[in-house]
Amino acid sequence: MEKLSIVPAIKKPTLQEVLTRFETWRKGKKPGSRIPKCLWAAAVDVCDVHSLCEVSRALGLNYTELKRRYAIATQKAETQQPTSARFVELPALAMSSKCVVELSNAWGATMKMTFQGQSLHPDPVAMIRGFLSGKS
């Protein structure tokens, strides 16, 4: 029997939790020390739920600096996401459903495949590859 391991989802901190972390840090910090990156990251995470103004006031942060860091974090998140999908997996066809695939290649040839139900024989992927490569 296989043993499954469950990985808990990462929960973003609440504004109150981040405020508590800032208060704890401020009590033990040396005068003039900079806010640690982990606290800035937590403040930025909270901005997904609360406004920048609300977060900066509650945590005693410079609004402009929080806004700058939030913009950088948001931009990084957008660039890390794929811009276009190369492969799209479609759900299995129901027994009564019908699927029609029409293709045309660079030479102007066209191919139309119609599938009824779940039976996909012969292999449509192999047929499409052969058609697009120009091999018969």
TORMAR-131494 format. One record per atom (N, C-alpha, C): residue number from 1; residue in three letters; atom name; x, y, z. Coordinates in steps of 0.02 Angstrom, whole numbers, plus 50000, padded with zeros to 5 digits. Atoms other than C-alpha are relative to their C-alpha. Last residue first. Layout:
PT;NUM;ALA;CA;X;Y;Z .
...
This chain:
PT;136;SER;N;50065;50033;50009 .
PT;136;SER;CA;50099;50533;47705 .
PT;136;SER;C;49992;49940;50044 .
PT;135;LYS;N;49991;50071;50013 .
PT;135;LYS;CA;50237;50648;47763 .
PT;135;LYS;C;49932;49967;49993 .
PT;134;GLY;N;50000;50012;50072 .
PT;134;GLY;CA;50213;50836;47743 .
PT;134;GLY;C;50011;49927;49982 .
PT;133;SER;N;49930;50009;50021 .
PT;133;SER;CA;50264;50875;47923 .
PT;133;SER;C;50005;49987;49925 .
PT;132;LEU;N;49964;49937;49995 .
PT;132;LEU;CA;50092;50949;47961 .
PT;132;LEU;C;50073;49994;49978 .
PT;131;PHE;N;50028;49951;50046 .
PT;131;PHE;CA;49999;50795;47897 .
PT;131;PHE;C;50041;50064;50000 .
PT;130;GLY;N;49984;50020;50069 .
PT;130;GLY;CA;50112;50670;47984 .
PT;130;GLY;C;49976;50051;49949 .
PT;129;ARG;N;49928;49991;50009 .
PT;129;ARG;CA;50100;50763;48149 .
PT;129;ARG;C;50021;49983;49929 .
PT;128;ILE;N;49988;49927;50005 .
PT;128;ILE;CA;49910;50775;48132 .
PT;128;ILE;C;50075;50013;49989 .
PT;127;MET;N;50025;49977;50064 .
PT;127;MET;CA;49894;50588;48096 .
PT;127;MET;C;50014;50075;49989 .
PT;126;ALA;N;49954;50024;50052 .
PT;126;ALA;CA;50006;50542;48241 .
PT;126;ALA;C;49978;50024;49931 .
PT;125;VAL;N;49939;49961;49992 .
PT;125;VAL;CA;49901;50651;48357 .
PT;125;VAL;C;50051;49980;49947 .
PT;124;PRO;N;50005;49935;50034 .
PT;124;PRO;CA;49739;50577;48289 .
PT;124;PRO;C;50064;50041;50006 .
PT;123;ASP;N;49974;49948;49957 .
PT;123;ASP;CA;49789;50397;48335 .
PT;123;ASP;C;49998;50068;49965 .
PT;122;PRO;N;49929;49998;49987 .
PT;122;PRO;CA;49682;50282;48229 .
PT;122;PRO;C;50020;50062;50040 .
PT;121;HIS;N;49955;50041;50039 .
PT;121;HIS;CA;49576;50258;48331 .
PT;121;HIS;C;49987;50013;49927 .
PT;120;LEU;N;49958;49957;50042 .
PT;120;LEU;CA;49502;50389;48448 .
PT;120;LEU;C;50052;49958;49963 .
PT;119;SER;N;49954;50040;50040 .
PT;119;SER;CA;49355;50297;48527 .
PT;119;SER;C;50039;50045;49954 .
PT;118;GLN;N;49934;50001;49970 .
PT;118;GLN;CA;49277;50410;48658 .
PT;118;GLN;C;50051;49961;49959 .
PT;117;GLY;N;49991;50039;49939 .
PT;117;GLY;CA;49120;50461;48565 .
PT;117;GLY;C;50072;50001;50024 .
PT;116;GLN;N;50064;50011;49966 .
PT;116;GLN;CA;49116;50519;48383 .
PT;116;GLN;C;50014;49957;50061 .
PT;115;PHE;N;49999;50052;49949 .
PT;115;PHE;CA;49272;50592;48305 .
PT;115;PHE;C;49933;49997;50034 .
PT;114;THR;N;50060;49999;49959 .
PT;114;THR;CA;49279;50692;48143 .
PT;114;THR;C;50002;49940;50047 .
PT;113;MET;N;50010;50062;49963 .
PT;113;MET;CA;49443;50733;48059 .
PT;113;MET;C;49939;50008;50043 .
PT;112;LYS;N;50056;49995;49953 .
PT;112;LYS;CA;49463;50863;47921 .
PT;112;LYS;C;49992;49931;50033 .
PT;111;MET;N;50019;50065;49974 .
PT;111;MET;CA;49625;50889;47826 .
PT;111;MET;C;49945;50011;50052 .
PT;110;THR;N;50042;50001;49941 .
PT;110;THR;CA;49674;51034;47715 .
PT;110;THR;C;49984;49928;50021 .
PT;109;ALA;N;50038;50062;49993 .
PT;109;ALA;CA;49816;51061;47593 .
PT;109;ALA;C;49959;50003;50064 .
PT;108;GLY;N;50070;49991;50017 .
PT;108;GLY;CA;49866;51243;47565 .
PT;108;GLY;C;49957;49937;50005 .
PT;107;TRP;N;50008;50009;50071 .
PT;107;TRP;CA;50053;51216;47558 .
PT;107;TRP;C;49927;50005;49977 .
PT;106;ALA;N;49970;49944;50036 .
PT;106;ALA;CA;50082;51289;47732 .
PT;106;ALA;C;49991;49996;49925 .
PT;105;ASN;N;49928;49992;49993 .
PT;105;ASN;CA;49962;51165;47811 .
PT;105;ASN;C;50025;50058;49957 .
PT;104;SER;N;49972;49984;50065 .
PT;104;SER;CA;49775;51166;47843 .
PT;104;SER;C;50075;50012;50010 .
PT;103;LEU;N;49932;49975;50004 .
PT;103;LEU;CA;49686;51081;47985 .
PT;103;LEU;C;50016;50022;49929 .
PT;102;GLU;N;49983;49981;50069 .
PT;102;GLU;CA;49505;51045;48033 .
PT;102;GLU;C;50069;50032;50001 .
PT;101;VAL;N;49936;49964;50002 .
PT;101;VAL;CA;49462;50949;48191 .
PT;101;VAL;C;50016;50013;49927 .
PT;100;VAL;N;49976;49991;50068 .
PT;100;VAL;CA;49280;50898;48221 .
PT;100;VAL;C;50064;50041;50003 .
PT;99;CYS;N;49945;49952;50005 .
PT;99;CYS;CA;49225;50825;48387 .
PT;99;CYS;C;50024;50003;49928 .
PT;98;LYS;N;49968;50003;50065 .
PT;98;LYS;CA;49058;50739;48420 .
PT;98;LYS;C;50054;50055;49998 .
PT;97;SER;N;49974;49938;50027 .
PT;97;SER;CA;48983;50700;48588 .
PT;97;SER;C;50037;49989;49934 .
PT;96;SER;N;50043;49974;50053 .
PT;96;SER;CA;48871;50551;48625 .
PT;96;SER;C;50028;50063;49968 .
PT;95;MET;N;50017;50050;50049 .
PT;95;MET;CA;48997;50449;48723 .
PT;95;MET;C;49960;50028;49942 .
PT;94;ALA;N;50055;50043;49977 .
PT;94;ALA;CA;49066;50600;48814 .
PT;94;ALA;C;49981;49953;49942 .
PT;93;LEU;N;50064;49991;50033 .
PT;93;LEU;CA;49233;50665;48756 .
PT;93;LEU;C;49948;49954;50029 .
PT;92;ALA;N;50022;50057;50041 .
PT;92;ALA;CA;49376;50665;48878 .
PT;92;ALA;C;49931;50013;49971 .
PT;91;PRO;N;50029;50056;49962 .
PT;91;PRO;CA;49426;50836;48941 .
PT;91;PRO;C;49977;49946;49952 .
PT;90;LEU;N;50073;49997;50000 .
PT;90;LEU;CA;49538;50940;48830 .
PT;90;LEU;C;49973;49942;50040 .
PT;89;GLU;N;50030;50066;49990 .
PT;89;GLU;CA;49722;50964;48866 .
PT;89;GLU;C;49925;50009;50005 .
PT;88;VAL;N;50061;49995;49960 .
PT;88;VAL;CA;49791;51124;48792 .
PT;88;VAL;C;49969;49931;50004 .
PT;87;PHE;N;50039;50061;50001 .
PT;87;PHE;CA;49970;51125;48731 .
PT;87;PHE;C;49940;50010;50045 .
PT;86;ARG;N;49980;50037;50059 .
PT;86;ARG;CA;50077;51274;48685 .
PT;86;ARG;C;49958;49937;49992 .
PT;85;ALA;N;49998;50073;49992 .
PT;85;ALA;CA;49995;51393;48806 .
PT;85;ALA;C;50020;49968;49935 .
PT;84;SER;N;50045;50036;50045 .
PT;84;SER;CA;50038;51576;48797 .
PT;84;SER;C;50009;49924;50010 .
PT;83;THR;N;50040;49953;50038 .
PT;83;THR;CA;50112;51704;48915 .
PT;83;THR;C;49952;49966;49952 .
PT;82;PRO;N;49993;50008;50071 .
PT;82;PRO;CA;50173;51580;49045 .
PT;82;PRO;C;49954;50047;49962 .
PT;81;GLN;N;50056;50039;50026 .
PT;81;GLN;CA;50172;51654;49220 .
PT;81;GLN;C;50010;49992;49925 .
PT;80;GLN;N;49988;50070;49986 .
PT;80;GLN;CA;50341;51708;49287 .
PT;80;GLN;C;49944;49956;49973 .
PT;79;THR;N;49951;50026;50047 .
PT;79;THR;CA;50328;51877;49201 .
PT;79;THR;C;50014;49926;50012 .
PT;78;GLU;N;50028;50002;50068 .
PT;78;GLU;CA;50165;51917;49290 .
PT;78;GLU;C;50049;49970;49951 .
PT;77;ALA;N;50051;50053;50002 .
PT;77;ALA;CA;50231;51869;49463 .
PT;77;ALA;C;49972;49993;49929 .
PT;76;LYS;N;49965;50064;49999 .
PT;76;LYS;CA;50388;51974;49436 .
PT;76;LYS;C;49950;49943;49994 .
PT;75;GLN;N;49969;50008;50066 .
PT;75;GLN;CA;50281;52125;49387 .
PT;75;GLN;C;50037;49934;49995 .
PT;74;THR;N;50054;50015;50048 .
PT;74;THR;CA;50172;52105;49541 .
PT;74;THR;C;50029;49988;49931 .
PT;73;ALA;N;50024;50068;49985 .
PT;73;ALA;CA;50325;52096;49655 .
PT;73;ALA;C;49946;49979;49950 .
PT;72;ILE;N;49947;50047;50020 .
PT;72;ILE;CA;50403;52250;49574 .
PT;72;ILE;C;49977;49928;50010 .
PT;71;ALA;N;49997;50000;50074 .
PT;71;ALA;CA;50240;52348;49585 .
PT;71;ALA;C;50052;49951;49976 .
PT;70;TYR;N;50058;50037;50023 .
PT;70;TYR;CA;50219;52298;49769 .
PT;70;TYR;C;50000;49995;49923 .
PT;69;ARG;N;49987;50071;49988 .
PT;69;ARG;CA;50396;52355;49808 .
PT;69;ARG;C;49942;49956;49976 .
PT;68;ARG;N;49945;50020;50044 .
PT;68;ARG;CA;50366;52525;49729 .
PT;68;ARG;C;50013;49925;50006 .
PT;67;LYS;N;50028;50001;50068 .
PT;67;LYS;CA;50197;52546;49816 .
PT;67;LYS;C;50053;49976;49950 .
PT;66;LEU;N;50042;50059;50004 .
PT;66;LEU;CA;50275;52500;49983 .
PT;66;LEU;C;49971;49992;49930 .
PT;65;GLU;N;49955;50058;50001 .
PT;65;GLU;CA;50413;52628;49955 .
PT;65;GLU;C;49960;49935;49996 .
PT;64;THR;N;49966;50002;50064 .
PT;64;THR;CA;50287;52763;49908 .
PT;64;THR;C;50045;49939;49994 .
PT;63;TYR;N;50046;50021;50053 .
PT;63;TYR;CA;50176;52726;50058 .
PT;63;TYR;C;50035;49991;49933 .
PT;62;ASN;N;50002;49948;50051 .
PT;62;ASN;CA;50317;52735;50185 .
PT;62;ASN;C;49958;49975;49942 .
PT;61;LEU;N;49952;50002;50055 .
PT;61;LEU;CA;50274;52608;50317 .
PT;61;LEU;C;49992;50059;49954 .
PT;60;GLY;N;49954;49944;49991 .
PT;60;GLY;CA;50190;52623;50487 .
PT;60;GLY;C;50055;50002;49947 .
PT;59;LEU;N;49933;50025;49984 .
PT;59;LEU;CA;50114;52449;50478 .
PT;59;LEU;C;50051;50056;50011 .
PT;58;ALA;N;50003;50048;49945 .
PT;58;ALA;CA;49931;52503;50488 .
PT;58;ALA;C;50070;49978;50022 .
PT;57;ARG;N;50020;49968;49937 .
PT;57;ARG;CA;49959;52659;50385 .
PT;57;ARG;C;50003;49952;50058 .
PT;56;SER;N;49946;49955;49980 .
PT;56;SER;CA;50058;52572;50246 .
PT;56;SER;C;49983;50036;50066 .
PT;55;VAL;N;49943;50039;49976 .
PT;55;VAL;CA;49933;52428;50240 .
PT;55;VAL;C;50056;50047;50025 .
PT;54;GLU;N;50018;50032;49937 .
PT;54;GLU;CA;49780;52540;50227 .
PT;54;GLU;C;50059;49962;50031 .
PT;53;CYS;N;50007;49948;49949 .
PT;53;CYS;CA;49859;52649;50094 .
PT;53;CYS;C;49985;49970;50069 .
PT;52;LEU;N;49933;49977;49983 .
PT;52;LEU;CA;49917;52501;49991 .
PT;52;LEU;C;49997;50051;50056 .
PT;51;SER;N;49972;49947;50042 .
PT;51;SER;CA;49740;52432;49995 .
PT;51;SER;C;50071;50018;50024 .
PT;50;HIS;N;50014;49932;49976 .
PT;50;HIS;CA;49703;52266;50080 .
PT;50;HIS;C;50033;50051;49954 .
PT;49;VAL;N;50066;50001;49967 .
PT;49;VAL;CA;49690;52088;50010 .
PT;49;VAL;C;49979;50071;50021 .
PT;48;ASP;N;50046;50035;50045 .
PT;48;ASP;CA;49833;52079;49884 .
PT;48;ASP;C;49929;50001;50028 .
PT;47;CYS;N;50029;49952;50047 .
PT;47;CYS;CA;49922;52213;49986 .
PT;47;CYS;C;49955;49967;49948 .
PT;46;VAL;N;50063;49976;49972 .
PT;46;VAL;CA;49947;52084;50124 .
PT;46;VAL;C;49965;50049;49953 .
PT;45;ASP;N;50050;50053;50005 .
PT;45;ASP;CA;50079;51998;50018 .
PT;45;ASP;C;49931;50023;50025 .
PT;44;VAL;N;50021;50002;50070 .
PT;44;VAL;CA;50176;52162;50001 .
PT;44;VAL;C;49946;49947;49990 .
PT;43;ALA;N;50042;49940;50010 .
PT;43;ALA;CA;50183;52180;50190 .
PT;43;ALA;C;49973;50002;49928 .
PT;42;ALA;N;50064;50012;49966 .
PT;42;ALA;CA;50245;52001;50206 .
PT;42;ALA;C;49953;50059;49990 .
PT;41;ALA;N;50036;50050;50040 .
PT;41;ALA;CA;50380;52033;50076 .
PT;41;ALA;C;49931;49985;50030 .
PT;40;TRP;N;50026;49965;50059 .
PT;40;TRP;CA;50434;52192;50167 .
PT;40;TRP;C;49958;49952;49957 .
PT;39;LEU;N;50056;49959;49976 .
PT;39;LEU;CA;50446;52090;50328 .
PT;39;LEU;C;49970;50041;49942 .
PT;38;CYS;N;50056;50045;49986 .
PT;38;CYS;CA;50551;51956;50242 .
PT;38;CYS;C;49939;50039;50025 .
PT;37;LYS;N;50036;50016;50063 .
PT;37;LYS;CA;50663;52090;50165 .
PT;37;LYS;C;49939;49955;50013 .
PT;36;PRO;N;49978;50061;50035 .
PT;36;PRO;CA;50712;52154;50338 .
PT;36;PRO;C;49956;49985;49939 .
PT;35;ILE;N;50051;50052;49993 .
PT;35;ILE;CA;50669;52335;50382 .
PT;35;ILE;C;50023;49939;49960 .
PT;34;ARG;N;50049;50005;50055 .
PT;34;ARG;CA;50827;52436;50392 .
PT;34;ARG;C;49951;49943;50013 .
PT;33;SER;N;49996;50062;50040 .
PT;33;SER;CA;50919;52476;50554 .
PT;33;SER;C;49943;49997;49949 .
PT;32;GLY;N;49974;49989;50068 .
PT;32;GLY;CA;50928;52658;50609 .
PT;32;GLY;C;50005;49937;49957 .
PT;31;PRO;N;50020;49938;50033 .
PT;31;PRO;CA;50907;52621;50794 .
PT;31;PRO;C;50034;50008;49932 .
PT;30;LYS;N;49953;49947;49983 .
PT;30;LYS;CA;50940;52437;50833 .
PT;30;LYS;C;49977;50063;49965 .
PT;29;LYS;N;49954;49976;50051 .
PT;29;LYS;CA;50790;52323;50824 .
PT;29;LYS;C;50047;50053;50027 .
PT;28;GLY;N;49932;50025;49991 .
PT;28;GLY;CA;50712;52225;50967 .
PT;28;GLY;C;50051;50028;49951 .
PT;27;LYS;N;49981;50000;49929 .
PT;27;LYS;CA;50545;52314;50992 .
PT;27;LYS;C;50073;49980;50009 .
PT;26;ARG;N;49985;49932;49978 .
PT;26;ARG;CA;50530;52355;50806 .
PT;26;ARG;C;50022;50004;50073 .
PT;25;TRP;N;49936;49979;50029 .
PT;25;TRP;CA;50544;52172;50756 .
PT;25;TRP;C;50019;50069;50026 .
PT;24;THR;N;49948;50040;49968 .
PT;24;THR;CA;50404;52119;50874 .
PT;24;THR;C;50069;50022;49976 .
PT;23;GLU;N;49993;49976;49931 .
PT;23;GLU;CA;50294;52262;50815 .
PT;23;GLU;C;50055;49963;50037 .
PT;22;PHE;N;49967;49935;50002 .
PT;22;PHE;CA;50326;52217;50633 .
PT;22;PHE;C;50011;50027;50071 .
PT;21;ARG;N;49930;50012;50019 .
PT;21;ARG;CA;50283;52033;50662 .
PT;21;ARG;C;50040;50065;49999 .
PT;20;THR;N;49967;50030;49941 .
PT;20;THR;CA;50124;52082;50755 .
PT;20;THR;C;50074;49987;49986 .
PT;19;LEU;N;49992;49946;49951 .
PT;19;LEU;CA;50074;52196;50611 .
PT;19;LEU;C;50036;49975;50062 .
PT;18;VAL;N;49942;49961;50024 .
PT;18;VAL;CA;50105;52053;50488 .
PT;18;VAL;C;50013;50058;50048 .
PT;17;GLU;N;49940;50041;49990 .
PT;17;GLU;CA;49988;51941;50588 .
PT;17;GLU;C;50063;50038;49979 .
PT;16;GLN;N;49986;50002;49928 .
PT;16;GLN;CA;49856;52078;50598 .
PT;16;GLN;C;50063;49960;50014 .
PT;15;LEU;N;49972;49935;49982 .
PT;15;LEU;CA;49865;52108;50410 .
PT;15;LEU;C;50018;50001;50074 .
PT;14;THR;N;50051;49947;49994 .
PT;14;THR;CA;49837;51924;50379 .
PT;14;THR;C;50035;50065;50019 .
PT;13;PRO;N;50014;49971;49934 .
PT;13;PRO;CA;49976;51810;50320 .
PT;13;PRO;C;49946;50053;49998 .
PT;12;LYS;N;49973;49933;49995 .
PT;12;LYS;CA;49964;51712;50157 .
PT;12;LYS;C;49981;50029;50068 .
PT;11;LYS;N;50050;49950;49982 .
PT;11;LYS;CA;49932;51528;50181 .
PT;11;LYS;C;50034;50068;50004 .
PT;10;ILE;N;49968;49944;49967 .
PT;10;ILE;CA;50045;51404;50091 .
PT;10;ILE;C;49948;50055;50010 .
PT;9;ALA;N;49997;49940;50041 .
PT;9;ALA;CA;49943;51249;50053 .
PT;9;ALA;C;50032;50057;50039 .
PT;8;PRO;N;50049;49948;49986 .
PT;8;PRO;CA;49986;51097;50158 .
PT;8;PRO;C;50010;50060;49953 .
PT;7;VAL;N;49963;49937;49991 .
PT;7;VAL;CA;50082;50956;50075 .
PT;7;VAL;C;49949;50055;50012 .
PT;6;ILE;N;50041;49941;50013 .
PT;6;ILE;CA;49999;50788;50100 .
PT;6;ILE;C;50041;50062;50016 .
PT;5;SER;N;49980;49944;49958 .
PT;5;SER;CA;50105;50633;50087 .
PT;5;SER;C;49960;50061;49979 .
PT;4;LEU;N;50005;49935;50031 .
PT;4;LEU;CA;50025;50475;50023 .
PT;4;LEU;C;50023;50054;50048 .
PT;3;LYS;N;50014;49950;49949 .
PT;3;LYS;CA;50083;50305;50081 .
PT;3;LYS;C;50001;50069;49966 .
PT;2;GLU;N;49961;49938;50004 .
PT;2;GLU;CA;50068;50171;49952 .
PT;2;GLU;C;49980;50048;50054 .
PT;1;MET;N;50042;49941;50000 .
PT;1;MET;CA;50000;50000;50000 .
PT;1;MET;C;50044;50062;50000 .
